[in-house]
Amino acid sequence: MDISGCRRFFAEPRHPRHRLYEALRAYFLEGRPPKEVAPAFGYSVGYFHILCHHFRRDPDPTFFVSPRSGPRSQPKKSAARDLLVRLRKQNYSVYEISQALKERHCPLSPTAVREVLKEEGFAALPRRLDEERPDYPRPTIEPVADVREFSLAPRNFSTRCGGLFLFVPDLVRLGLGRLAATMGLPGSQLIPAEHALRACLALKLWSLERKSHVMALVADQGLALFAGLNAIPKKS
């Protein structure tokens, strides 16, 4: 570059990191106000204040450093590609291929398997019935929460939520049934208001942050017993 080009390099920075450096230098070293610096370097005043805030808290600020590009190759996919294609030709599903690769110590997620199959030109398999799928552990089908199916017949079971029953004396003292009726809480024939309130209270007492997290405990008979139901309501 000639001398004019060198001057333009500093006066008109084009690289984002260079522009950031010059803007911060103008503010911190030259003492120019943000209302003047921000538009001069293509920033809004609010965003420039954020840049200054981050800079002041950065223990090791660096400039003119280009980010590293990611890997051009995908070794895991390349190593498993031949086996993956061979398994698909045997009509293995994406999830079955992922499990088979895991057992052969070259794991790939179902998403990665799907990407490789798409690259190789394979279409998705038609949906199969449950009896047509390989025999492997599947989610259990738990009963619908229904107070009419609730029973206090003697039985033995294990529960992860035994600590909830320490609150039973407090529930008796509070009179949740009367409380639910007074507040007009919603209920149904399957899950009356008192039982719905007790089910929600059980989740809070057991530190479950969201109702959707109950799915890990829908088979727990102790949780259902605390709510006075045959099964704890599912997230749906």
Protein Blocks (a to p, Z undefined) as FASTA:
>chain_A
ZZklmmmmmmmcfblklmmmmmmmmmmmnopafklmmmmnopafklmmmmmmmmmmmmbd
cehiacddddfbdfklmmmmmmmmmmmmnopafklmmmmmmmnopacdfklmmmmmmmno
pacdddddfklpccdddddddddddfklgccbdcddddfklmmmmmmmmmmmnommlmmm
mnopacdfklgfklmmmmmmmmmmnopabfklmmmmmmpmklmmmnopabdcdfZZ
